[in-house]
Amino acid sequence: MKTLLVLLGAWGCLGMVQCHSDAVAPQPQTEPAAQANPQSAACSDTRAQPLIDALLQTPKANPAGEVWRYTWEGRPVFLVKSFRPDDYQKVYEVTNAQLQYVGAPSGGITGKGDGKCPTFATQATNGCLVWRDPR
C-alpha cells in the first residue's frame, strides 16, 4: 500500500512539472504576418519542400512542426522547429541545389543544441515562416 501511495504521489508531482523549451532562435521580423498567412508569396520557398515532406511523414504533433527561412552569415538557411521539447531545432542550408544539415542552435538535453552553429541565435535575421503543419 505504501508503495502505491509513493508511486501516486510521485506521478502527481510529475504532472505538475511542465517541460519548458528555451527557444534560442531569433525573433522573426515577419512573424505576425507569416502566422496569418503561412503560405504567403513573400515566405514561400520551394527549396524547403524536402523538409516539409519529411515533416509530413511524422505523426501529427501539437504544437505543429514549422519551417522558417532566415538569413545567416550572408546565406539563406532553413530552421525546422521541432514540436518536442528535447528535439534539436535543425538548421539547413542549400548547397548545390541540395539541403545540407548545418547544426542545431537549440534543443537536446541541455537545450543548447549541438554546438555546430552557436552564432545562429544572435546573427540570424529576416525570419519568415515558410510552412506550418496544417494537420
N, C-alpha and C positions, 0 to 999 in steps of 0.2 A: 504494500500500500504506500509506504514511504517513497519507494522508487517511482511509482506512478505520480505521486504529488510533485516530486522533484522534476520529473520529465515535463509535466504540465506547466509547472512554474517556469522552467527554462524556455519552453515553447512560447509561453505568454510574453516573456521578456524579449525573445527574438522577434516576436510580432510587433513590438513597439519600436524596434530599431528599423530605420529606413535607410536604404542604400542612397548614398549621395555621390554624384559624379561631378567632379570639378572640371568643367569644360574649359580647356585652355585654348580652344580655337578662338581667333579674334572675332569680335562682334562684326557681323556683316553690315556693310553700309546700306544695303538694299533689302534687309530682311523683311520689314513690314510689307513692302510691295511684292516681294517674292512669295511671301506666305499667302498673300491674297490671290496670286495667280502664279503658281509654281511653274507653269509651262509657258510663261511669257517669252516673247521673242528675244528680249534682252538677256535672258538667262539660259535659253536652250543652247545645248552644245552636243552635237552628235558624237563627239569623241568620248563622251561619258556613257554611251549606250552599253558597252560591256559591263560596266559597274552596275548599271540599272538592271540588266539582265540577271546578273549574279544575285542581286538583292531579291528579285522576283522569284528566284529558286528557293529562297529560305521561307520558313513559315511566317505568317502574318505576325507582326510584332506591335507592341504598344510601349513606348511611342514608336511611330513609324520610322523606318530607315530613310535616310536622306543622302543626296549627293549635292555637294556645294562646289562651286568653282571659285578659286582665289587666284590672285597674282602673288607669287612668292619668289624672291630672288630673280625678278625680271621675267619669269615664265609662268604660263598658266598651269595650275595644278588643280586636282580634284580631291576633296576631302569626303570620305564616306563616313557619315555619322552613324555609329552603332546604336542599337537600341538596348544593349545590355550594359550595365554599369562597368563591368570589368573588361569588356572587349576593347581592343585598340580602335581608335579613330584613325583610319589609314589615309595617307596622302599618296596620290598617284600623279605622275607627270606623263605627258605624251612625248615619246621618243621614237622617231622613225615610224610614225603612224601607229605605234603600239603603246598601250598603257603600261607603265613601269612603276612598281612599288618604290616609294621614296622612304617612307618611315611612318611612325605613329607618334604624333605630338602629345597625345594623351591616351589614357586608358591603361589597362593592365592592372596588376595587383597594386602597384604603387600609385596609379593614376597619372604617372608622369610619362607614359608612353615607352617607346623602346630606345629613346636617346638618339635616333638617327636624324631627326630634324628638330633640334632644340630651339631654333630661332623662329619656327613657324608661328607660334602664338604671338610673338611681338612684331613680326615683319610681314606677315601675310595681309594683303589688302584687297579691296574690291570684291568682298564676299557676295556671292549671288547664289540663291537656291536654284539648282538645275532641275531637281526632281525630288518629290516626296512620295513614298509608297501610298497609293490611294486605297489599298485594301483595308 
